[in-house]
Amino acid sequence: MDFTLFCQVASFMVIPTFGFETYQHNIPNGNIVPHPCKPNHLWHGVGHKFALGKENLNFFGKDFASAGHQWTDALCKKDSDGDGKTNGQELGDPNCIWSPESFPERNTDISHPGVCEPWNEPKCQHQLAWLESECQKEEFACDAINQAGISNVTIQFPKTAVPNAETTYICIVFDLPQDDDYHLVATQPIIDNIQIMHHAVLFGCEDDAQLEPNPKSCNMVPSSKCKQVISIWTVGLSGDCIHNSTGFRIGTKGFKRAALQFHWNNPTLSTNYIDQSALVLYFTTNRRITDAGILTVGASFLNIQPRTKHTEYIGICPGECTSLAVKEKVYIASATSHMHYLGVSQKIEQFRNGTKIRNIINDMRYNYDNPIVYKFQEPLELLPGDTISTTCIYNSVHKIEATHFGDSTSDEMCFGFLTYYPKEHIMFSSCTSWKSVPSCVVSKGMTYKGCNLSNFLRLRNFEFILLFHKFRKLCDISCSDTCLEVVDALRLVPCMQGDFREYIADLTKHIEQFRQFFTILKLCSKESRVGASISHSVNFSCNSILIINCLLVWIMTI
């Protein structure tokens, strides 16, 4: 997952650059050209002297313009930046055979055709006048850390070997200051190994969470005791500066323990990486107006097909959810988007009584390496019953396989993080959706579009149980007429319709009996009512007692 909040007021400006849209598609691997001096960053404006484009062309940009903005044989064979590699070698087309309709020979070991590399060696001195500004480390600007009464503590990982795995989530659990009542107002990362660091998240823990002073492998959420996000840092941000109206309560009346999670990204599976990064916590007894919380919105199902310029997914937090979980008016103080490298734009909209009232976020040019933090001087009001819609758009033209939702950098995400106050006015920390199924229908036990999913999964839907028993008896050999009648009846049960059925099938896919059930249900659908025989490979053996055990075992895991 990945994710700081919140130190600059962002006003979005659309900048025409070489690195976006049309021109990126006119060169091989044009949208994955790495930054020559910032690991884990991309140089989006490939033909310009600045990573985000702007006007000035670099060596390659001038040659590309002379070639009519096309990938020609001559341009491919030229060494525009003078570092000893042809443009084709740098962009993954060493034999100059690529065309916009084809895949490059390789999409790894890509380098920048317009920047002489290694950028700080003597042979490349001619470019330092314009490159050094791009290679400077961004300073953390946050007025709060210089105010009177501010204290700080640094939480540092011991020197730890990075596993030779593409994605590693690793956590420590530690005590926060407990000698007074504080507000956490800022955090600043100290990144030891920029080659592998993807993001850092600080989670508030319950008082009885087990201390883990040594780094330990963990999941996207460290544990059931440590799941409240209170600070986020991701590549491209210098720190987390919390809105001056609010802070996260720690100490005697707040979180007493916290979990610090790092996401290490090691796509080359190197065995030589070591990391001892740290996070500086700034806190004060001069507390703000009220306590802050972070609400996560977005989509948790993604299936982005390869070679596609535009794929759109929408995550909904419906009014039914906010009516249940938002107790009183809250104020959104800041917001930020989160996708990975296929993400090109994201919009978070707020609706009230069926009418759109605003864009909370409108990232028309999302850039994972330079995320925009929207900080609202006049915080936005969120009321019970409001709907929040998150739209994410992806470009996968360079991919050869489908990309799904997941925690790896090579996977994708579609999230928005909304910092709000007062914290106590919202009863949940996440309101996402799996396709059209909102997460709150499980977590809050509500009925949505006729389906009480929580009760259904706990076998409290007797209509389904009776139909299931009939299904067992009638659909164990073939899709007979009587079997098809039961299938039709099952499909009328609200929780067995559309996305609800797919959601349940996905949740239970690791349980053999449920895989068999949904396989037969699909074989005996309306689309296949030719009396098809059920494959001998399907052995539907979940009897009436076993089905209850199956569900109960599974329920214990959610």
C-alpha positions as CSV (number, residue, x, y, z in Angstrom):
1,M,0.0,0.0,0.0
2,D,1.4,3.2,-0.3
3,F,0.8,6.6,1.0
4,T,2.8,11.6,3.6
5,L,0.4,13.7,4.5
6,F,0.5,16.9,4.5
7,C,2.7,19.9,4.1
8,Q,1.8,22.0,1.0
9,V,-1.3,23.5,-0.3
10,A,-1.5,22.0,-3.8
11,S,-3.0,23.9,-6.7
12,F,-3.0,21.7,-9.8
13,M,-1.7,22.9,-13.0
14,V,-1.8,21.0,-16.3
15,I,1.7,21.2,-17.8
16,P,2.2,20.1,-21.4
17,T,5.2,17.8,-21.3
18,F,7.0,15.3,-23.4
19,G,6.5,12.7,-20.7
20,F,2.7,12.4,-20.9
21,E,0.2,10.9,-23.2
22,T,1.0,11.0,-27.0
23,Y,4.8,11.5,-26.9
24,Q,5.3,8.7,-24.3
25,H,3.7,6.3,-26.7
26,N,6.0,7.3,-29.6
27,I,9.1,5.9,-28.0
28,P,9.7,2.4,-26.5
29,N,9.1,2.3,-22.8
30,G,8.4,6.0,-22.8
31,N,6.4,5.9,-19.6
32,I,8.9,3.9,-17.4
33,V,12.1,5.9,-18.0
34,P,13.9,6.0,-14.6
35,H,15.2,9.1,-12.9
36,P,19.0,9.1,-13.1
37,C,19.6,10.4,-9.6
38,K,16.5,9.5,-7.6
39,P,16.0,5.7,-7.2
40,N,12.4,4.5,-7.4
41,H,11.4,7.7,-9.3
42,L,10.5,8.0,-13.0
43,W,11.4,10.9,-15.4
44,H,8.1,11.6,-17.0
45,G,9.2,14.4,-19.2
46,V,11.8,12.3,-21.1
47,G,12.6,14.9,-23.7
48,H,12.9,17.8,-21.2
49,K,15.5,19.1,-18.7
50,F,13.0,18.6,-15.8
51,A,11.4,15.4,-14.7
52,L,7.9,16.8,-15.0
53,G,8.5,18.4,-18.4
54,K,8.3,22.2,-18.7
55,E,9.7,24.0,-21.7
56,N,13.4,23.3,-22.0
57,L,14.4,20.3,-24.1
58,N,17.3,18.1,-23.3
59,F,19.6,16.4,-25.8
60,F,17.2,13.6,-26.7
61,G,14.2,16.0,-26.8
62,K,15.9,18.1,-29.5
63,D,16.8,15.0,-31.5
64,F,13.2,13.7,-31.1
65,A,11.8,16.9,-32.3
66,S,14.1,16.9,-35.4
67,A,12.8,13.4,-36.1
68,G,9.3,14.7,-36.3
69,H,8.4,13.3,-32.8
70,Q,8.7,9.8,-34.2
71,W,10.9,6.8,-33.3
72,T,13.1,6.5,-36.4
73,D,16.0,4.2,-37.2
74,A,18.4,7.2,-37.1
75,L,17.1,8.4,-33.8
76,C,17.3,4.9,-32.3
77,K,20.9,4.5,-33.4
78,K,22.0,8.0,-32.1
79,D,23.6,8.6,-28.7
80,S,21.8,11.8,-27.9
81,D,23.3,12.3,-24.4
82,G,26.8,11.2,-25.2
83,D,27.2,8.5,-22.5
84,G,28.2,5.7,-24.9
85,K,24.8,4.0,-25.3
86,T,22.5,4.5,-28.2
87,N,19.0,5.7,-27.6
88,G,17.7,2.3,-28.5
89,Q,20.0,0.6,-26.0
90,E,18.8,3.0,-23.3
91,L,15.1,2.5,-24.1
92,G,15.0,-1.2,-24.5
93,D,15.1,-1.4,-28.4
94,P,18.8,-2.2,-29.1
95,N,18.1,-3.5,-32.6
96,C,15.9,-0.6,-33.5
97,I,12.9,-2.8,-34.5
98,W,10.2,-1.3,-32.2
99,S,7.0,0.3,-33.5
100,P,4.1,1.8,-31.5
101,E,2.1,-1.4,-32.2
102,S,4.7,-3.7,-30.8
103,F,6.4,-4.5,-27.5
104,P,10.0,-3.4,-26.9
105,E,12.6,-6.2,-26.8
106,R,12.9,-5.6,-23.1
107,N,11.3,-3.4,-20.4
108,T,14.1,-3.8,-17.8
109,D,17.4,-2.1,-17.4
110,I,16.0,1.1,-19.0
111,S,18.0,4.3,-18.7
112,H,17.5,7.9,-19.7
113,P,18.4,8.8,-23.4
114,G,18.6,12.5,-22.6
115,V,20.8,12.4,-19.5
116,C,24.4,11.4,-19.6
117,E,25.0,8.7,-17.0
118,P,26.4,8.2,-14.4
119,W,25.2,11.8,-14.1
120,N,28.0,13.0,-11.7
121,E,31.0,11.5,-13.5
122,P,33.5,13.8,-15.3
123,K,32.3,12.8,-18.8
124,C,28.8,14.2,-17.9
125,Q,29.8,17.6,-16.4
126,H,28.3,19.5,-19.4
127,Q,24.8,18.9,-18.1
128,L,25.2,19.7,-14.4
129,A,24.1,23.3,-14.8
130,W,20.5,22.2,-15.4
131,L,20.5,18.7,-13.8
132,E,21.8,19.5,-10.3
133,S,18.5,21.1,-9.3
134,E,16.6,17.9,-10.2
135,C,19.0,15.8,-8.2
136,Q,18.9,17.9,-5.0
137,K,17.1,16.4,-2.0
138,E,13.8,18.2,-1.2
139,E,13.8,19.8,2.3
140,F,11.0,19.2,4.7
141,A,9.0,22.4,5.1
142,C,6.7,22.4,8.1
143,D,6.2,25.4,10.4
144,A,4.9,23.2,13.2
145,I,8.2,21.5,13.9
146,N,9.8,24.9,14.8
147,Q,7.1,26.1,17.2
148,A,7.6,26.4,20.9
149,G,6.8,23.3,23.0
150,I,7.6,20.9,20.2
151,S,9.4,17.7,21.2
152,N,10.6,14.9,19.0
153,V,11.7,11.3,19.1
154,T,13.3,9.2,16.4
155,I,12.2,5.6,15.8
156,Q,14.9,3.7,13.9
157,F,15.0,0.2,12.6
158,P,18.2,-1.7,13.5
159,K,20.4,-2.6,10.6
160,T,18.3,-5.2,8.8
161,A,18.9,-7.4,5.8
162,V,16.3,-6.8,3.1
163,P,14.8,-10.2,1.9
164,N,15.4,-11.2,-1.8
165,A,11.6,-10.8,-2.5
166,E,9.9,-8.2,-4.6
167,T,7.7,-7.0,-1.8
168,T,8.3,-7.1,1.9
169,Y,6.2,-5.5,4.7
170,I,8.2,-5.3,7.9
171,C,7.1,-3.8,11.2
172,I,8.2,-2.9,14.7
173,V,5.9,-2.1,17.6
174,F,7.1,0.4,20.2
175,D,6.0,2.6,23.1
176,L,5.0,6.2,22.4
177,P,5.8,9.0,25.0
178,Q,3.4,8.5,27.9
179,D,4.4,11.2,30.3
180,D,1.8,13.7,29.1
181,D,-1.1,14.3,26.8
182,Y,0.2,15.2,23.3
183,H,-0.8,15.8,19.7
184,L,1.4,14.3,17.0
185,V,1.7,17.1,14.5
186,A,4.3,16.0,12.0
187,T,6.6,13.1,11.0
188,Q,9.7,13.1,8.9
189,P,11.4,10.0,7.3
190,I,15.1,9.4,7.4
191,I,15.6,7.1,4.5
192,D,18.7,5.0,4.8
193,N,18.3,2.9,1.6
194,I,16.5,4.8,-1.1
195,Q,17.0,1.9,-3.5
196,I,14.3,-0.2,-1.9
197,M,12.1,2.1,0.3
198,H,8.5,2.3,-1.1
199,H,6.5,3.7,1.8
200,A,6.3,4.0,5.6
201,V,3.1,4.0,7.6
202,L,2.7,4.8,11.3
203,F,-0.2,2.9,12.9
204,G,-1.8,3.6,16.3
205,C,-2.1,0.5,18.5
206,E,-4.3,-0.6,21.3
207,D,-2.7,-0.4,24.7
208,D,-2.3,-4.2,25.0
209,A,-0.6,-4.6,21.6
210,Q,2.5,-6.8,22.0
211,L,5.8,-4.9,21.8
212,E,7.9,-5.9,18.8
213,P,11.2,-4.0,19.1
214,N,12.9,-6.1,16.4
215,P,11.8,-5.9,12.8
216,K,9.2,-8.6,12.0
217,S,7.5,-9.5,8.7
218,C,3.9,-8.2,8.7
219,N,0.9,-7.6,6.4
220,M,-0.5,-4.4,5.0
221,V,-2.2,-3.9,8.4
222,P,0.3,-4.9,11.1
223,S,-2.2,-6.7,13.3
224,S,-5.8,-6.5,14.7
225,K,-4.3,-4.5,17.6
226,C,-2.5,-2.0,15.3
227,K,-4.7,-0.8,12.5
228,Q,-5.4,2.9,12.8
229,V,-3.3,4.9,10.4
230,I,-1.9,8.1,11.9
231,S,0.8,9.0,9.5
232,I,1.8,8.1,5.9
233,W,5.0,8.7,3.9
234,T,5.6,7.6,0.3
235,V,8.2,8.1,-2.4
236,G,8.2,11.7,-3.6
237,L,7.2,13.3,-0.3
238,S,9.6,14.9,2.3
239,G,7.4,14.4,5.4
240,D,4.0,14.5,6.9
241,C,2.9,18.0,8.1
242,I,-0.6,17.7,9.7
243,H,-3.1,20.5,9.2
244,N,-2.8,23.2,11.9
245,S,-6.5,22.6,13.0
246,T,-5.9,19.1,14.3
247,G,-3.4,16.4,15.5
248,F,-3.3,12.7,16.4
249,R,-3.7,12.1,20.1
250,I,-0.8,10.2,21.7
251,G,0.3,9.8,25.3
252,T,-1.8,9.6,28.5
253,K,-5.2,10.2,26.6
254,G,-4.3,8.8,23.2
255,F,-2.3,6.0,21.6
256,K,0.4,4.7,23.9
257,R,1.9,2.3,21.4
258,A,2.4,2.4,17.7
259,A,3.6,0.2,14.8
260,L,6.0,1.5,12.2
261,Q,5.7,-0.3,9.0
262,F,8.1,-0.1,6.0
263,H,7.4,-1.5,2.6
264,W,10.6,-2.6,0.9
265,N,10.4,-3.0,-2.9
266,N,13.2,-5.2,-4.3
267,P,12.2,-6.2,-7.9
268,T,15.7,-7.4,-8.8
269,L,15.6,-9.8,-5.8
270,S,19.0,-8.5,-4.6
271,T,20.5,-10.3,-1.6
272,N,22.8,-7.4,-0.8
273,Y,20.5,-4.7,0.5
274,I,20.6,-3.5,4.1
275,D,18.2,-0.9,5.6
276,Q,18.1,1.0,8.9
277,S,15.6,3.8,8.0
278,A,13.9,5.9,10.7
279,L,10.9,8.1,11.3
280,V,11.1,11.3,13.4
281,L,7.9,12.0,15.4
282,Y,7.1,15.6,16.3
283,F,4.6,16.1,19.1
284,T,3.4,18.9,21.5
285,T,1.4,19.5,24.6
286,N,0.0,22.6,22.9
287,R,-2.8,20.5,21.4
288,R,-4.9,21.7,18.4
289,I,-8.7,22.1,18.4
290,T,-9.6,18.4,18.2
291,D,-8.2,14.9,17.4
292,A,-7.6,13.8,13.8
293,G,-8.4,10.5,12.0
294,I,-7.7,9.2,8.5
295,L,-10.5,7.8,6.4
296,T,-9.4,5.5,3.5
297,V,-11.7,5.5,0.4
298,G,-11.4,3.8,-3.0
299,A,-11.6,0.4,-4.7
300,S,-10.2,-2.9,-3.6
301,F,-10.9,-4.8,-6.8
302,L,-8.8,-4.1,-9.9
303,N,-8.2,-6.2,-13.1
304,I,-6.3,-4.0,-15.5
305,Q,-5.8,-5.7,-18.9
306,P,-2.5,-5.2,-20.7
307,R,-1.9,-3.0,-23.8
308,T,-4.7,-0.7,-22.8
309,K,-4.4,3.1,-22.7
310,H,-7.5,3.7,-20.6
311,T,-8.9,1.5,-17.8
312,E,-11.3,3.0,-15.3
313,Y,-12.3,1.7,-11.9
314,I,-14.7,3.4,-9.4
315,G,-14.8,2.8,-5.7
316,I,-18.0,3.9,-3.8
317,C,-18.5,4.8,-0.2
318,P,-22.3,5.1,-0.4
319,G,-24.6,7.3,1.6
320,E,-26.0,4.2,3.3
321,C,-22.5,3.7,4.8
322,T,-21.9,7.3,5.9
323,S,-25.4,7.5,7.4
324,L,-24.5,4.5,9.6
325,A,-20.9,5.4,10.5
326,V,-20.7,9.2,10.4
327,K,-22.3,10.3,13.7
328,E,-22.1,14.1,13.2
329,K,-20.6,16.6,10.8
330,V,-16.8,16.2,10.2
331,Y,-14.3,18.3,8.5
332,I,-11.8,17.1,5.9
333,A,-8.6,18.9,6.5
334,S,-6.4,17.3,3.8
335,A,-6.4,14.6,1.1
336,T,-4.1,12.7,-1.1
337,S,-4.4,10.1,-3.9
338,H,-2.6,6.8,-4.0
339,M,-2.1,4.5,-7.0
340,H,1.1,2.9,-8.4
341,Y,2.9,3.4,-11.7
342,L,0.0,2.5,-14.0
343,G,-2.1,5.3,-12.5
344,V,-2.6,8.3,-14.7
345,S,-5.4,10.3,-13.0
346,Q,-7.6,10.1,-10.0
347,K,-10.7,12.0,-8.9
348,I,-12.6,11.9,-5.5
349,E,-16.1,13.3,-5.7
350,Q,-18.5,14.1,-2.9
351,F,-22.3,13.8,-3.4
352,R,-25.2,15.0,-1.2
353,N,-28.8,13.9,-1.8
354,G,-27.8,12.7,-5.3
355,T,-26.1,15.9,-6.3
356,K,-22.4,16.4,-6.7
357,I,-21.2,19.2,-4.4
358,R,-17.4,19.1,-5.1
359,N,-14.3,17.4,-6.1
360,I,-12.3,16.6,-3.0
361,I,-9.4,15.6,-5.3
362,N,-8.9,16.0,-9.0
363,D,-5.5,14.7,-10.0
364,M,-5.7,15.1,-13.8
365,R,-2.1,14.0,-14.1
366,Y,-1.4,11.7,-11.2
367,N,2.4,11.1,-10.6
368,Y,3.4,8.4,-8.2
369,D,6.8,10.0,-7.7
370,N,5.4,13.5,-7.0
371,P,2.0,13.0,-5.2
372,I,-0.1,16.1,-4.6
373,V,-1.2,16.7,-1.1
374,Y,-4.4,18.8,-1.0
375,K,-4.5,20.8,2.3
376,F,-7.7,22.8,2.8
377,Q,-7.4,26.1,4.6
378,E,-11.2,26.0,4.9
379,P,-11.8,22.3,5.7
380,L,-14.5,20.6,3.7
381,E,-17.7,19.5,5.5
382,L,-18.7,15.8,5.3
383,L,-22.2,14.9,6.6
384,P,-24.0,11.7,7.4
385,G,-25.5,10.4,4.2
386,D,-22.9,11.9,1.8
387,T,-21.5,9.6,-0.9
388,I,-17.8,9.6,-1.8
389,S,-16.8,8.3,-5.2
390,T,-13.2,7.5,-6.1
391,T,-12.4,7.2,-9.8
392,C,-9.0,5.8,-10.9
393,I,-7.7,5.7,-14.5
394,Y,-4.8,3.5,-15.6
395,N,-2.5,3.2,-18.7
396,S,-1.1,-0.3,-19.2
397,V,0.2,-0.1,-22.8
398,H,3.6,-1.4,-21.8
399,K,2.3,-4.4,-19.8
400,I,2.2,-7.9,-21.2
401,E,0.1,-9.4,-18.4
402,A,-3.0,-8.2,-16.5
403,T,-2.4,-6.2,-13.3
404,H,-4.5,-6.7,-10.2
405,F,-5.1,-5.1,-6.9
406,G,-2.2,-5.9,-4.5
407,D,0.5,-4.7,-2.2
408,S,3.5,-5.0,-4.5
409,T,4.7,-2.0,-6.5
410,S,4.1,-4.1,-9.7
411,D,0.4,-4.5,-8.5
412,E,-2.0,-1.6,-8.4
413,M,-4.1,0.3,-5.9
414,C,-6.9,2.9,-6.0
415,F,-7.1,4.7,-2.7
416,G,-7.6,8.2,-1.3
417,F,-6.6,9.2,2.2
418,L,-8.7,11.9,3.9
419,T,-7.5,13.4,7.1
420,Y,-10.5,14.6,9.1
421,Y,-11.6,15.8,12.5
422,P,-13.1,15.2,15.0
423,K,-11.9,11.6,15.0
424,E,-14.7,10.4,17.2
425,H,-17.4,11.4,14.7
426,I,-16.6,8.6,12.3
427,M,-17.0,5.0,13.4
428,F,-14.8,3.3,10.8
429,S,-11.3,4.0,9.2
430,S,-12.1,2.6,5.7
431,C,-15.0,2.9,3.3
432,T,-13.9,1.2,0.1
433,S,-15.7,-1.1,-2.3
434,W,-15.1,-4.5,-4.0
435,K,-16.7,-3.7,-7.4
436,S,-20.1,-2.4,-6.3
437,V,-20.0,-4.1,-2.8
438,P,-19.1,-1.5,-0.1
439,S,-16.8,-2.7,2.7
440,C,-19.3,-1.4,5.3
441,V,-21.9,-4.0,4.5
442,V,-19.6,-6.6,6.2
443,S,-18.0,-4.5,8.9
444,K,-21.2,-2.8,10.1
445,G,-23.7,-5.6,9.4
446,M,-26.0,-3.4,7.3
447,T,-28.5,-4.4,4.6
448,Y,-27.5,-3.0,1.2
449,K,-29.6,-3.6,-1.9
450,G,-31.6,-6.2,-0.1
451,C,-28.5,-8.2,1.0
452,N,-27.4,-8.4,4.6
453,L,-24.0,-9.9,3.8
454,S,-22.9,-10.2,7.4
455,N,-25.9,-12.4,8.3
456,F,-25.7,-14.3,5.0
457,L,-22.1,-15.3,5.7
458,R,-23.1,-16.5,9.2
459,L,-25.8,-18.8,7.8
460,R,-28.7,-16.6,9.0
461,N,-30.4,-16.6,5.6
462,F,-32.7,-19.6,5.9
463,E,-34.0,-19.2,2.3
464,F,-30.5,-19.8,1.0
465,I,-29.9,-22.7,3.4
466,L,-33.0,-24.5,2.1
467,L,-32.1,-23.8,-1.5
468,F,-28.6,-25.0,-0.9
469,H,-29.8,-28.4,0.4
470,K,-32.0,-28.8,-2.7
471,F,-29.1,-27.7,-4.9
472,R,-26.9,-30.5,-3.3
473,K,-29.5,-33.2,-4.1
474,L,-30.4,-32.1,-7.6
475,C,-27.2,-30.7,-9.0
476,D,-24.7,-33.3,-8.2
477,I,-24.7,-35.1,-11.5
478,S,-26.2,-32.9,-14.3
479,C,-27.9,-29.6,-15.0
480,S,-31.3,-31.2,-15.1
481,D,-34.5,-29.2,-15.4
482,T,-35.1,-29.5,-11.6
483,C,-31.6,-28.4,-10.9
484,L,-31.9,-25.4,-13.2
485,E,-35.1,-24.4,-11.3
486,V,-33.1,-24.4,-8.0
487,V,-30.3,-22.4,-9.7
488,D,-32.8,-19.8,-10.9
489,A,-34.2,-19.6,-7.3
490,L,-30.7,-19.2,-5.8
491,R,-29.9,-16.4,-8.2
492,L,-33.0,-14.5,-6.9
493,V,-31.6,-14.4,-3.4
494,P,-30.2,-10.8,-3.1
495,C,-26.8,-12.0,-1.7
496,M,-26.4,-14.3,-4.7
497,Q,-26.9,-11.7,-7.3
498,G,-24.3,-9.9,-9.4
499,D,-21.3,-8.5,-7.5
500,F,-22.4,-9.9,-4.2
501,R,-22.2,-13.5,-5.6
502,E,-18.7,-12.7,-7.1
503,Y,-17.6,-11.2,-3.9
504,I,-18.6,-14.2,-1.8
505,A,-17.0,-16.5,-4.4
506,D,-13.8,-14.5,-4.2
507,L,-13.8,-14.5,-0.4
508,T,-14.3,-18.3,-0.2
509,K,-12.1,-19.3,-3.1
510,H,-9.6,-20.9,-0.8
511,I,-12.2,-23.4,0.6
512,E,-12.6,-26.4,-1.7
513,Q,-16.3,-27.0,-0.9
514,F,-17.1,-23.4,-1.9
515,R,-15.1,-23.5,-5.1
516,Q,-17.1,-26.6,-6.0
517,F,-20.4,-24.9,-5.2
518,F,-19.7,-21.9,-7.4
519,T,-18.2,-24.0,-10.2
520,I,-21.4,-26.0,-10.4
521,L,-23.6,-22.9,-10.0
522,K,-21.8,-21.4,-13.0
523,L,-22.0,-24.7,-15.1
524,C,-25.8,-24.7,-14.5
525,S,-26.4,-21.1,-15.3
526,K,-28.9,-19.8,-17.8
527,E,-26.1,-19.5,-20.3
528,S,-25.5,-23.3,-20.2
529,R,-28.9,-24.8,-19.7
530,V,-28.4,-27.5,-22.4
531,G,-28.5,-30.1,-19.6
532,A,-24.8,-30.1,-19.4
533,S,-23.1,-32.9,-17.4
534,I,-21.2,-31.8,-14.4
535,S,-17.5,-32.6,-14.8
536,H,-16.2,-35.6,-12.9
537,S,-13.4,-33.3,-11.7
538,V,-16.0,-31.5,-9.5
539,N,-16.6,-33.6,-6.4
540,F,-19.3,-31.7,-4.5
541,S,-19.0,-33.3,-1.1
542,C,-20.0,-30.6,1.4
543,N,-22.9,-32.1,3.4
544,S,-25.3,-30.1,5.6
545,I,-23.1,-30.4,8.7
546,L,-19.9,-29.8,6.8
547,I,-21.2,-26.7,5.0
548,I,-21.8,-25.1,8.4
549,N,-18.3,-26.1,9.6
550,C,-16.8,-24.7,6.3
551,L,-18.4,-21.4,6.9
552,L,-17.6,-21.2,10.6
553,V,-14.0,-21.9,9.9
554,W,-13.9,-19.3,7.2
555,I,-15.8,-16.7,9.3
556,M,-13.1,-17.0,12.0
557,T,-10.6,-15.7,9.5
558,I,-12.4,-12.5,8.4
